[in-house]
Amino acid sequence: MTDSLRRSLRPAWRMTTTAMAAAMLWAAAPAAEAETFRWTATTDPQTMDPHAANLAPVTSFLNNIYEGLVRRGPDMALQPSLATGWEPMAEGAGWRFHLREGVTFHDGTPFSADDVVFSWERGISEQSDVRSWFAPVAEVRAVDDLTVEILTHAPNPIFPDSIANWMIMSRAWAEANDATEPARDRETHATLATNGTGPFMLAAREPGTATRLVPNPDWWDEPEHNLTEAVFYPIETPATALAALLSGDVDMLQTVPVRDVERLRETAGMVTFEGQETRVIMLGFAHRAEELVGSAAPNPFRDVRVRRAVAQAVDVSAIGQVLMSGMSAPASQLVPRGLSGYSEAHDARPPLDRDAARALLAEAGQGDGFAFQFKCTNDRYLNDEAVCQAVTGMLAQIGLEAQLDAMPVRNYWTELRAGNFDMYLLGWSPGTFDAEHPIRFLAHTPTDTLGTWNFGGFSHPRVDELLPLIQQELDGAARQAMLDEIAGILQDEVAYVPLYVEPLVWAARSGVDLVQRPDNFFMLRWVTVD
């Protein structure tokens, strides 16, 4: 590692007793077997608490440490994890899960049904950021140490798919460390420390600098990796991250700027992993706000004609060709084509037509245009700030003055939750790989457990009425008809402006073998290093 990078990334290691013992154990292995893997991405997970932040960088990272009742394989198919099997209960009352015997947490505490009940209680607490996952759940009860029943308010055939990222914590550990509630707005022991059942254990954590993991020698499953340690270095600047990969300071780069893909393809000793993430990048609006942020002017975005004008002014094709190197795909809905529930009936995007956009503004009484605040990230999505700058220029052509405020993601969600925007950029990847997921999070009227990422407060009574019916419908055709209806409502109301499906590009040095899943989750259990 170069001296400059070593200085910038030098960690002040914080070792837990359990992790230190494990590190010593693995250090004792023969040198020929020792494989250290180093990787980087632009975003550091903001917490180690699995219920405190429903954010992809957090959930992806912690899936290496914590486990759920079920998990997803390399092909995204649902697999047994802490549960060995499950079946629906009589009359659609819920689901019965049979738990794996002999599993222990990293501190040696046995895993049992009581930990599942505790993780549900923790997950629905006021401080939890994953409460909406459990909106269909009425009760979770332990039948015995190895059997759990999850009772739902109504039949819910997709429920097992909806909890693939629900991570189970130890009740005993949380109680002993005063971490029985998630630490969303504060810090607890669970912010920096972990105690899961998964394939890797947290050995050291220095936020913003480095996080070190070591294999769990007592993991219940058969390891498919050959790592003795894995170290994550968050590097916010893409050029610095790329330099670290090319110089050999890191083995893998999880966030590759599309402009550098061709260079990496042609660089000896490098390999790229390319695809499209199941993430739709979109524009959102302040539907509920009566006034524009920072002014007493009435909020024009409450008028669907103004929202439609925005949709018809943005040249998604140009963004894809110029900023995404032709690697993105235009999006018409909140999920990409090919996912369960995608509406073929609403596949078309609004046509690019700036004359029509100007006419819509004039019809809405905004023919002279107006200024508004446009919030955007500058380190979360591929070329996010550049995309927002392009959108700003495109809207200027129809007389709309977007005052762009681009910021790091660590500050972004707080701003959106506070309503400090008129329009904003958002990316969404459905954890269930089903169209129900973004409807639940983004389109339902906001409540304590539903619409929890519906920052603009979009509300439509028919969407709210159909969501629970979609969640419990067993007939595929009837379910798709309801999803088609909602897709039509969201398009007609221009609840959001879907832009494109984000490219997914990783790069690594030759000799690194890994699995790239379309949800952009990086799982160390499939990494081998020559």
LODOLUM-335037 format. One line per field, with one value per residue (C-alpha): x, y, z; residue in one letter; residue number from 0; chain. Coordinates in nm, 2 decimals, decimal comma, padded with zeros to 4 digits, always signed. Example, Ala and Ser with C-alpha at 12.3 -4.5 7.8 and 13.67 -1.06 7.14 Angstrom:
% residues 2
x = c(+01,23; +01,37) $
y = c(-00,45; -00,11) $
z = c(+00,78; +00,71) $
aa = c(A; S) $
i = c(0; 1) $
ch = c(A; A) $
% end
This chain:
% residues 530
x = c(+00,00; +00,14; +00,24; -00,01; -00,30; -00,18; -00,18; -00,53; -00,68; -00,48; -00,74; -00,74; -00,85; -01,12; -01,10; -01,38; -01,26; -01,44; -01,31; -00,95; -00,96; -01,08; -00,81; -00,55; -00,69; -00,68; -00,34; -00,21; -00,30; -00,02; +00,10; +00,03; -00,34; -00,37; -00,56; -00,63; -00,89; -00,91; -01,20; -01,34; -01,66; -01,76; -02,00; -01,91; -02,20; -02,32; -02,39; -02,34; -02,69; -02,90; -03,23; -03,12; -03,08; -03,27; -02,99; -02,83; -02,47; -02,56; -02,77; -02,53; -02,23; -02,41; -02,53; -02,18; -02,21; -02,57; -02,82; -03,19; -03,44; -03,39; -03,13; -03,07; -02,83; -02,61; -02,92; -03,13; -03,34; -03,46; -03,27; -03,29; -03,06; -03,14; -03,46; -03,43; -03,79; -04,12; -04,48; -04,80; -05,02; -05,39; -05,63; -05,36; -05,30; -04,92; -04,61; -04,44; -04,06; -03,84; -03,51; -03,17; -03,03; -02,69; -02,63; -02,44; -02,38; -02,03; -01,99; -02,09; -02,45; -02,69; -02,94; -03,31; -03,67; -03,65; -03,39; -03,63; -03,91; -03,67; -03,55; -03,91; -03,98; -03,66; -03,75; -04,09; -03,98; -04,01; -03,64; -03,63; -03,58; -03,72; -04,06; -04,24; -04,10; -04,34; -04,66; -04,83; -04,73; -04,97; -04,75; -04,44; -04,44; -04,20; -04,37; -04,06; -03,68; -03,67; -04,01; -04,15; -04,49; -04,53; -04,89; -05,00; -05,31; -05,41; -05,28; -04,94; -04,79; -04,48; -04,39; -04,08; -03,94; -03,99; -03,77; -03,45; -03,27; -03,42; -03,12; -03,15; -02,98; -02,91; -03,14; -02,89; -02,61; -02,84; -02,97; -02,62; -02,49; -02,79; -02,88; -03,23; -03,35; -03,21; -02,97; -03,11; -03,07; -02,81; -02,52; -02,53; -02,30; -02,46; -02,35; -01,99; -02,00; -02,18; -02,27; -02,43; -02,44; -02,30; -01,98; -01,78; -01,72; -01,64; -01,28; -01,23; -01,43; -01,32; -01,60; -01,49; -01,15; -01,15; -01,35; -01,19; -01,37; -01,25; -01,41; -01,64; -01,47; -01,80; -02,03; -02,30; -02,26; -01,97; -01,75; -01,70; -01,43; -01,06; -01,02; -00,86; -00,95; -01,13; -01,07; -01,30; -01,17; -01,43; -01,28; -01,52; -01,32; -01,36; -01,02; -00,85; -01,03; -00,94; -00,57; -00,58; -00,70; -00,45; -00,16; -00,26; -00,35; -00,70; -00,81; -01,16; -01,35; -01,72; -01,81; -01,66; -01,73; -01,87; -01,62; -01,34; -01,49; -01,33; -00,99; -01,02; -01,14; -00,81; -00,58; -00,37; -00,43; -00,78; -01,12; -01,46; -01,79; -02,07; -02,45; -02,75; -02,85; -03,22; -03,22; -03,43; -03,31; -03,60; -03,70; -03,94; -04,15; -04,28; -04,65; -04,77; -04,59; -04,81; -04,51; -04,18; -03,88; -03,73; -04,01; -04,37; -04,46; -04,73; -04,58; -04,64; -04,54; -04,88; -05,02; -04,98; -04,93; -04,61; -04,49; -04,57; -04,38; -04,07; -04,11; -04,13; -03,84; -03,58; -03,38; -03,32; -03,16; -02,90; -02,82; -02,78; -02,55; -02,34; -02,32; -02,38; -02,18; -02,48; -02,49; -02,82; -03,17; -03,46; -03,72; -04,09; -04,18; -04,05; -03,90; -03,69; -03,83; -03,81; -03,89; -04,20; -04,50; -04,36; -04,64; -04,60; -04,91; -04,73; -04,39; -04,37; -04,20; -04,34; -04,20; -03,93; -04,13; -04,02; -04,29; -04,55; -04,38; -04,39; -04,76; -04,83; -04,66; -04,86; -05,18; -05,09; -05,03; -04,66; -04,57; -04,31; -04,14; -04,02; -03,72; -03,71; -03,47; -03,34; -03,18; -02,93; -02,65; -02,30; -02,16; -02,44; -02,53; -02,32; -02,26; -02,54; -02,43; -02,36; -02,70; -02,86; -02,66; -02,79; -03,15; -03,10; -02,99; -03,27; -03,54; -03,39; -03,49; -03,86; -03,81; -03,77; -03,47; -03,36; -03,13; -02,92; -02,80; -02,58; -02,45; -02,29; -02,54; -02,46; -02,65; -02,91; -03,17; -03,20; -03,27; -03,53; -03,71; -03,72; -03,89; -03,61; -03,66; -03,90; -03,76; -03,51; -03,31; -03,38; -03,26; -03,46; -03,39; -03,67; -03,55; -03,82; -03,76; -04,13; -04,32; -04,51; -04,19; -04,17; -04,54; -04,52; -04,23; -04,27; -04,63; -04,85; -04,97; -04,70; -04,78; -04,56; -04,51; -04,60; -04,47; -04,17; -03,95; -04,23; -04,06; -04,29; -04,61; -04,77; -05,11; -05,38; -05,67; -05,68; -05,31; -05,37; -05,67; -05,50; -05,17; -05,30; -05,50; -05,18; -05,00; -05,25; -05,36; -05,28; -05,40; -05,12; -05,33; -05,56; -05,25; -05,09; -05,41; -05,39; -05,02; -05,10; -05,37; -05,13; -04,86; -05,11; -05,21; -04,85; -04,78; -05,10; -05,03; -04,66; -04,60; -04,23; -04,03; -03,85; -03,53; -03,31; -03,20; -02,85; -02,55; -02,37; -01,99; -01,73; -01,36; -01,10; -00,75; -00,70; -00,71; -01,02; -01,33; -01,66; -02,04; -02,20; -02,57; -02,81; -02,90; -02,54; -02,49; -02,13; -02,11; -01,77; -01,87; -01,83; -01,49; -01,17; -00,83; -00,54) $
y = c(+00,00; +00,34; +00,57; +00,84; +00,59; +00,42; +00,75; +00,84; +00,50; +00,41; +00,25; +00,29; -00,08; -00,15; -00,52; -00,71; -01,00; -01,26; -01,12; -01,09; -01,46; -01,55; -01,33; -01,50; -01,84; -01,76; -01,60; -01,93; -02,09; -02,19; -01,89; -02,05; -02,06; -01,70; -01,48; -01,12; -00,95; -00,57; -00,39; -00,04; +00,15; +00,51; +00,47; +00,35; +00,18; +00,44; +00,19; -00,17; -00,19; -00,41; -00,24; +00,12; +00,21; +00,06; +00,15; -00,07; +00,00; -00,10; -00,40; -00,53; -00,51; -00,66; -00,96; -01,08; -01,07; -01,12; -01,37; -01,40; -01,69; -01,70; -01,57; -01,53; -01,73; -01,62; -01,64; -01,44; -01,75; -01,78; -02,03; -02,16; -01,99; -01,98; -02,15; -02,49; -02,48; -02,30; -02,35; -02,14; -02,19; -02,30; -02,06; -01,82; -01,71; -01,67; -01,88; -02,14; -02,15; -02,44; -02,32; -02,46; -02,66; -02,60; -02,25; -02,01; -01,63; -01,51; -01,48; -01,84; -01,78; -02,04; -01,92; -01,99; -01,89; -01,63; -01,44; -01,43; -01,29; -01,03; -00,93; -00,87; -00,67; -00,46; -00,43; -00,28; -00,04; +00,34; +00,38; +00,11; +00,20; -00,14; -00,12; -00,13; -00,48; -00,60; -00,40; -00,73; -00,90; -00,92; -01,13; -01,34; -01,62; -01,90; -02,24; -02,40; -02,33; -02,43; -02,33; -01,98; -01,87; -01,54; -01,44; -01,20; -00,98; -01,15; -01,42; -01,31; -01,54; -01,33; -01,28; -01,51; -01,32; -00,99; -01,09; -01,20; -00,90; -00,92; -00,99; -01,18; -01,04; -01,21; -01,10; -01,18; -00,98; -00,68; -00,67; -00,71; -00,42; -00,18; -00,22; -00,35; -00,07; +00,04; +00,33; +00,53; +00,88; +00,80; +00,56; +00,24; -00,06; -00,20; +00,10; -00,01; -00,37; -00,68; -01,03; -01,22; -01,58; -01,52; -01,63; -01,33; -01,15; -00,79; -00,77; -00,39; -00,09; +00,27; +00,46; +00,63; +00,47; +00,09; -00,21; -00,55; -00,88; -01,23; -01,57; -01,72; -02,06; -02,19; -02,10; -02,36; -02,36; -02,48; -02,18; -02,13; -01,86; -01,89; -01,57; -01,53; -01,17; -00,90; -00,53; -00,26; +00,09; +00,35; +00,59; +00,87; +01,00; +00,78; +00,87; +00,78; +00,45; +00,36; +00,45; +00,22; -00,07; -00,01; +00,02; -00,30; -00,12; -00,29; -00,61; -00,50; -00,18; -00,20; +00,14; +00,18; +00,51; +00,42; +00,65; +00,42; +00,09; +00,08; +00,16; -00,12; -00,37; -00,30; -00,30; -00,61; -00,78; -00,64; -00,79; -00,62; -00,76; -00,58; -00,59; -00,38; -00,33; -00,38; -00,01; +00,25; +00,61; +00,86; +01,21; +01,27; +01,57; +01,75; +01,65; +01,75; +02,08; +02,39; +02,62; +02,60; +02,55; +02,89; +03,10; +03,18; +03,09; +02,82; +02,48; +02,42; +02,05; +01,99; +02,02; +01,71; +01,91; +02,06; +01,72; +01,59; +01,88; +01,77; +01,42; +01,54; +01,78; +01,53; +01,35; +01,01; +00,88; +01,15; +01,08; +00,72; +00,77; +01,06; +01,00; +00,62; +00,52; +00,35; +00,10; +00,21; +00,13; +00,38; +00,31; +00,36; +00,22; +00,19; -00,15; -00,26; -00,48; -00,85; -00,83; -00,99; -00,77; -00,54; -00,40; -00,47; -00,26; +00,05; -00,01; +00,32; +00,63; +00,98; +01,11; +01,38; +01,68; +02,02; +02,21; +02,00; +02,05; +02,43; +02,41; +02,21; +02,47; +02,75; +02,55; +02,52; +02,90; +02,86; +02,98; +03,22; +02,93; +02,93; +02,86; +02,57; +02,36; +02,04; +01,80; +01,54; +01,31; +01,34; +01,01; +00,76; +00,66; +00,64; +00,99; +01,12; +01,48; +01,49; +01,35; +01,62; +01,88; +01,75; +01,75; +02,10; +02,21; +02,03; +02,19; +02,53; +02,48; +02,49; +02,78; +02,59; +02,71; +02,41; +02,54; +02,23; +02,13; +01,82; +01,67; +01,35; +01,07; +01,09; +01,41; +01,34; +01,13; +01,37; +01,65; +01,45; +01,33; +01,70; +01,80; +02,03; +01,99; +02,07; +01,79; +01,52; +01,23; +00,88; +00,53; +00,22; -00,15; -00,38; -00,62; -00,87; -00,84; -00,77; -00,46; -00,47; -00,35; +00,01; +00,05; -00,03; +00,20; +00,48; +00,50; +00,43; +00,72; +00,77; +00,60; +00,46; +00,14; +00,22; +00,48; +00,52; +00,64; +00,84; +01,16; +01,38; +01,25; +01,12; +00,98; +00,81; +00,62; +00,35; +00,27; +00,24; +00,02; -00,22; -00,27; -00,51; -00,70; -00,74; -00,87; -01,15; -01,24; -01,60; -01,59; -01,46; -01,30; -01,12; -01,00; -00,87; -00,69; -00,49; -00,42; -00,30; -00,06; +00,09; +00,13; +00,32; +00,54; +00,63; +00,71; +00,92; +01,11; +01,14; +01,03; +01,00; +01,04; +00,71; +00,78; +00,48; +00,14; +00,20; +00,01; -00,22; -00,24; -00,39; -00,44; -00,66; -00,77; -01,09; -01,39; -01,26; -01,47; -01,35; -01,34; -01,02; -01,02; -00,77; -00,62; -00,50; -00,69; -00,80; -01,13; -01,23; -01,59; -01,64; -01,47; -01,66; -01,51; -01,67) $
z = c(+00,00; -00,09; +00,19; +00,11; +00,10; +00,41; +00,59; +00,47; +00,56; +00,87; +01,11; +01,49; +01,54; +01,79; +01,87; +02,05; +02,27; +02,05; +01,73; +01,87; +01,96; +01,62; +01,46; +01,66; +01,56; +01,19; +01,22; +01,34; +01,00; +00,77; +00,57; +00,24; +00,33; +00,44; +00,20; +00,29; +00,07; +00,05; -00,12; -00,15; -00,24; -00,21; +00,08; +00,42; +00,60; +00,85; +01,13; +01,23; +01,37; +01,14; +01,23; +01,24; +00,87; +00,58; +00,34; +00,08; +00,18; +00,54; +00,45; +00,20; +00,44; +00,74; +00,54; +00,58; +00,96; +01,04; +00,90; +00,86; +00,86; +00,48; +00,24; -00,14; -00,34; -00,64; -00,87; -00,61; -00,54; -00,18; +00,03; +00,39; +00,64; +01,01; +00,92; +00,75; +00,62; +00,63; +00,54; +00,54; +00,84; +00,82; +00,66; +00,57; +00,93; +00,87; +00,83; +01,05; +01,04; +01,15; +01,29; +01,24; +01,54; +01,68; +01,55; +01,78; +01,77; +01,74; +02,12; +02,16; +02,27; +02,13; +01,87; +01,95; +01,86; +02,14; +01,94; +01,64; +01,86; +02,01; +01,66; +01,55; +01,87; +01,80; +01,43; +01,50; +01,77; +01,72; +01,65; +01,38; +01,02; +00,91; +01,06; +00,73; +00,66; +00,93; +00,84; +00,75; +01,08; +01,38; +01,61; +01,62; +01,87; +01,97; +01,97; +02,11; +02,09; +01,72; +01,59; +01,52; +01,40; +01,23; +01,22; +00,95; +00,94; +00,61; +00,39; +00,26; +00,00; -00,06; +00,30; +00,31; +00,02; +00,21; +00,50; +00,32; +00,47; +00,82; +01,04; +01,36; +01,68; +02,01; +02,29; +02,56; +02,39; +02,32; +02,68; +02,82; +02,61; +02,65; +02,28; +02,29; +02,06; +01,73; +01,73; +01,44; +01,59; +01,85; +01,92; +02,12; +02,15; +01,84; +01,63; +01,63; +01,75; +01,61; +01,72; +01,44; +01,33; +00,98; +00,79; +00,90; +01,23; +01,29; +01,41; +01,40; +01,30; +01,24; +01,07; +00,75; +00,76; +00,76; +00,88; +00,93; +00,92; +00,99; +00,91; +01,17; +01,25; +01,39; +01,11; +01,05; +00,67; +00,45; +00,35; -00,02; +00,02; +00,10; +00,30; +00,64; +00,66; +00,46; +00,50; +00,36; +00,29; +00,20; -00,06; -00,16; -00,45; -00,76; -00,90; -00,57; -00,55; -00,91; -00,83; -00,53; -00,74; -01,02; -00,78; -00,60; -00,27; -00,29; -00,47; -00,57; -00,65; -00,59; -00,73; -01,08; -01,27; -01,61; -01,77; -01,65; -01,76; -02,11; -01,96; -01,70; -01,97; -02,16; -01,85; -01,81; -01,48; -01,43; -01,48; -01,48; -01,37; -01,56; -01,56; -01,46; -01,10; -01,01; -00,92; -01,08; -01,06; -01,04; -00,96; -00,67; -00,58; -00,27; -00,33; +00,01; +00,07; +00,02; -00,05; -00,21; +00,02; +00,11; -00,03; +00,03; -00,33; -00,37; -00,46; -00,84; -00,80; -00,65; -01,00; -01,21; -01,52; -01,38; -01,29; -01,63; -01,79; -01,59; -01,72; -02,08; -02,05; -01,93; -02,21; -02,06; -02,38; -02,37; -02,00; -02,08; -02,37; -02,24; -01,86; -01,85; -02,16; -02,30; -02,01; -01,85; -01,97; -01,97; -01,70; -01,71; -01,37; -01,01; -01,09; -01,39; -01,67; -01,59; -01,22; -01,08; -01,12; -01,39; -01,59; -01,96; -02,02; -01,89; -02,05; -02,24; -02,09; -02,15; -02,48; -02,48; -02,60; -02,46; -02,66; -02,49; -02,16; -02,21; -02,30; -01,98; -01,77; -01,94; -01,89; -01,52; -01,49; -01,48; -01,83; -01,70; -01,51; -01,15; -00,93; -00,69; -00,48; -00,62; -00,38; -00,50; -00,37; -00,49; -00,37; -00,36; -00,72; -01,04; -01,16; -00,94; -00,93; -01,30; -01,37; -01,16; -01,33; -01,67; -01,54; -01,42; -01,77; -01,94; -01,72; -01,78; -02,15; -02,04; -01,80; -01,48; -01,26; -01,05; -00,77; -00,73; -00,38; -00,41; -00,09; +00,06; +00,13; +00,50; +00,52; +00,25; +00,41; +00,70; +00,46; +00,28; +00,59; +00,71; +00,38; +00,28; -00,10; -00,38; -00,61; -00,53; -00,68; -00,55; -00,64; -00,54; -00,56; -00,44; -00,17; -00,27; -00,64; -00,68; -00,78; -00,44; -00,27; -00,40; -00,38; -00,01; +00,05; -00,21; -00,31; -00,01; +00,19; +00,46; +00,80; +01,08; +00,88; +00,52; +00,28; +00,50; +00,20; +00,04; +00,13; -00,08; +00,07; -00,25; -00,17; -00,37; -00,20; -00,47; -00,43; -00,05; -00,11; -00,35; -00,17; +00,10; -00,17; -00,37; -00,07; -00,01; -00,36; -00,46; -00,82; -01,04; -01,31; -01,06; -00,87; -01,19; -01,29; -00,96; -01,01; -01,36; -01,22; -00,97; -01,24; -01,44; -01,15; -01,07; -01,44; -01,48; -01,15; -01,23; -00,87; -00,97; -01,29; -01,34; -01,54; -01,59; -01,45; -01,31; -01,45; -01,22; -01,27; -01,03; -01,10; -00,95; -01,00; -01,19; -00,95; -00,76; -00,82; -00,69; -00,75; -00,87; -00,77; -00,94; -00,60; -00,57; -00,25; -00,21; -00,03; +00,10; +00,14; -00,24; -00,28; -00,36; -00,41; -00,59) $
aa = c(M; T; D; S; L; R; R; S; L; R; P; A; W; R; M; T; T; T; A; M; A; A; A; M; L; W; A; A; A; P; A; A; E; A; E; T; F; R; W; T; A; T; T; D; P; Q; T; M; D; P; H; A; A; N; L; A; P; V; T; S; F; L; N; N; I; Y; E; G; L; V; R; R; G; P; D; M; A; L; Q; P; S; L; A; T; G; W; E; P; M; A; E; G; A; G; W; R; F; H; L; R; E; G; V; T; F; H; D; G; T; P; F; S; A; D; D; V; V; F; S; W; E; R; G; I; S; E; Q; S; D; V; R; S; W; F; A; P; V; A; E; V; R; A; V; D; D; L; T; V; E; I; L; T; H; A; P; N; P; I; F; P; D; S; I; A; N; W; M; I; M; S; R; A; W; A; E; A; N; D; A; T; E; P; A; R; D; R; E; T; H; A; T; L; A; T; N; G; T; G; P; F; M; L; A; A; R; E; P; G; T; A; T; R; L; V; P; N; P; D; W; W; D; E; P; E; H; N; L; T; E; A; V; F; Y; P; I; E; T; P; A; T; A; L; A; A; L; L; S; G; D; V; D; M; L; Q; T; V; P; V; R; D; V; E; R; L; R; E; T; A; G; M; V; T; F; E; G; Q; E; T; R; V; I; M; L; G; F; A; H; R; A; E; E; L; V; G; S; A; A; P; N; P; F; R; D; V; R; V; R; R; A; V; A; Q; A; V; D; V; S; A; I; G; Q; V; L; M; S; G; M; S; A; P; A; S; Q; L; V; P; R; G; L; S; G; Y; S; E; A; H; D; A; R; P; P; L; D; R; D; A; A; R; A; L; L; A; E; A; G; Q; G; D; G; F; A; F; Q; F; K; C; T; N; D; R; Y; L; N; D; E; A; V; C; Q; A; V; T; G; M; L; A; Q; I; G; L; E; A; Q; L; D; A; M; P; V; R; N; Y; W; T; E; L; R; A; G; N; F; D; M; Y; L; L; G; W; S; P; G; T; F; D; A; E; H; P; I; R; F; L; A; H; T; P; T; D; T; L; G; T; W; N; F; G; G; F; S; H; P; R; V; D; E; L; L; P; L; I; Q; Q; E; L; D; G; A; A; R; Q; A; M; L; D; E; I; A; G; I; L; Q; D; E; V; A; Y; V; P; L; Y; V; E; P; L; V; W; A; A; R; S; G; V; D; L; V; Q; R; P; D; N; F; F; M; L; R; W; V; T; V; D) $
i = c(0; 1; 2; 3; 4; 5; 6; 7; 8; 9; 10; 11; 12; 13; 14; 15; 16; 17; 18; 19; 20; 21; 22; 23; 24; 25; 26; 27; 28; 29; 30; 31; 32; 33; 34; 35; 36; 37; 38; 39; 40; 41; 42; 43; 44; 45; 46; 47; 48; 49; 50; 51; 52; 53; 54; 55; 56; 57; 58; 59; 60; 61; 62; 63; 64; 65; 66; 67; 68; 69; 70; 71; 72; 73; 74; 75; 76; 77; 78; 79; 80; 81; 82; 83; 84; 85; 86; 87; 88; 89; 90; 91; 92; 93; 94; 95; 96; 97; 98; 99; 100; 101; 102; 103; 104; 105; 106; 107; 108; 109; 110; 111; 112; 113; 114; 115; 116; 117; 118; 119; 120; 121; 122; 123; 124; 125; 126; 127; 128; 129; 130; 131; 132; 133; 134; 135; 136; 137; 138; 139; 140; 141; 142; 143; 144; 145; 146; 147; 148; 149; 150; 151; 152; 153; 154; 155; 156; 157; 158; 159; 160; 161; 162; 163; 164; 165; 166; 167; 168; 169; 170; 171; 172; 173; 174; 175; 176; 177; 178; 179; 180; 181; 182; 183; 184; 185; 186; 187; 188; 189; 190; 191; 192; 193; 194; 195; 196; 197; 198; 199; 200; 201; 202; 203; 204; 205; 206; 207; 208; 209; 210; 211; 212; 213; 214; 215; 216; 217; 218; 219; 220; 221; 222; 223; 224; 225; 226; 227; 228; 229; 230; 231; 232; 233; 234; 235; 236; 237; 238; 239; 240; 241; 242; 243; 244; 245; 246; 247; 248; 249; 250; 251; 252; 253; 254; 255; 256; 257; 258; 259; 260; 261; 262; 263; 264; 265; 266; 267; 268; 269; 270; 271; 272; 273; 274; 275; 276; 277; 278; 279; 280; 281; 282; 283; 284; 285; 286; 287; 288; 289; 290; 291; 292; 293; 294; 295; 296; 297; 298; 299; 300; 301; 302; 303; 304; 305; 306; 307; 308; 309; 310; 311; 312; 313; 314; 315; 316; 317; 318; 319; 320; 321; 322; 323; 324; 325; 326; 327; 328; 329; 330; 331; 332; 333; 334; 335; 336; 337; 338; 339; 340; 341; 342; 343; 344; 345; 346; 347; 348; 349; 350; 351; 352; 353; 354; 355; 356; 357; 358; 359; 360; 361; 362; 363; 364; 365; 366; 367; 368; 369; 370; 371; 372; 373; 374; 375; 376; 377; 378; 379; 380; 381; 382; 383; 384; 385; 386; 387; 388; 389; 390; 391; 392; 393; 394; 395; 396; 397; 398; 399; 400; 401; 402; 403; 404; 405; 406; 407; 408; 409; 410; 411; 412; 413; 414; 415; 416; 417; 418; 419; 420; 421; 422; 423; 424; 425; 426; 427; 428; 429; 430; 431; 432; 433; 434; 435; 436; 437; 438; 439; 440; 441; 442; 443; 444; 445; 446; 447; 448; 449; 450; 451; 452; 453; 454; 455; 456; 457; 458; 459; 460; 461; 462; 463; 464; 465; 466; 467; 468; 469; 470; 471; 472; 473; 474; 475; 476; 477; 478; 479; 480; 481; 482; 483; 484; 485; 486; 487; 488; 489; 490; 491; 492; 493; 494; 495; 496; 497; 498; 499; 500; 501; 502; 503; 504; 505; 506; 507; 508; 509; 510; 511; 512; 513; 514; 515; 516; 517; 518; 519; 520; 521; 522; 523; 524; 525; 526; 527; 528; 529) $
ch = c(A; A; A; A; A; A; A; A; A; A; A; A; A; A; A; A; A; A; A; A; A; A; A; A; A; A; A; A; A; A; A; A; A; A; A; A; A; A; A; A; A; A; A; A; A; A; A; A; A; A; A; A; A; A; A; A; A; A; A; A; A; A; A; A; A; A; A; A; A; A; A; A; A; A; A; A; A; A; A; A; A; A; A; A; A; A; A; A; A; A; A; A; A; A; A; A; A; A; A; A; A; A; A; A; A; A; A; A; A; A; A; A; A; A; A; A; A; A; A; A; A; A; A; A; A; A; A; A; A; A; A; A; A; A; A; A; A; A; A; A; A; A; A; A; A; A; A; A; A; A; A; A; A; A; A; A; A; A; A; A; A; A; A; A; A; A; A; A; A; A; A; A; A; A; A; A; A; A; A; A; A; A; A; A; A; A; A; A; A; A; A; A; A; A; A; A; A; A; A; A; A; A; A; A; A; A; A; A; A; A; A; A; A; A; A; A; A; A; A; A; A; A; A; A; A; A; A; A; A; A; A; A; A; A; A; A; A; A; A; A; A; A; A; A; A; A; A; A; A; A; A; A; A; A; A; A; A; A; A; A; A; A; A; A; A; A; A; A; A; A; A; A; A; A; A; A; A; A; A; A; A; A; A; A; A; A; A; A; A; A; A; A; A; A; A; A; A; A; A; A; A; A; A; A; A; A; A; A; A; A; A; A; A; A; A; A; A; A; A; A; A; A; A; A; A; A; A; A; A; A; A; A; A; A; A; A; A; A; A; A; A; A; A; A; A; A; A; A; A; A; A; A; A; A; A; A; A; A; A; A; A; A; A; A; A; A; A; A; A; A; A; A; A; A; A; A; A; A; A; A; A; A; A; A; A; A; A; A; A; A; A; A; A; A; A; A; A; A; A; A; A; A; A; A; A; A; A; A; A; A; A; A; A; A; A; A; A; A; A; A; A; A; A; A; A; A; A; A; A; A; A; A; A; A; A; A; A; A; A; A; A; A; A; A; A; A; A; A; A; A; A; A; A; A; A; A; A; A; A; A; A; A; A; A; A; A; A; A; A; A; A; A; A; A; A; A; A; A; A; A; A; A; A; A; A; A; A; A; A; A; A; A; A; A; A; A; A; A; A; A; A; A; A; A; A; A; A; A; A; A; A; A; A; A; A; A; A; A; A; A; A; A; A; A; A; A; A; A; A; A) $
% end
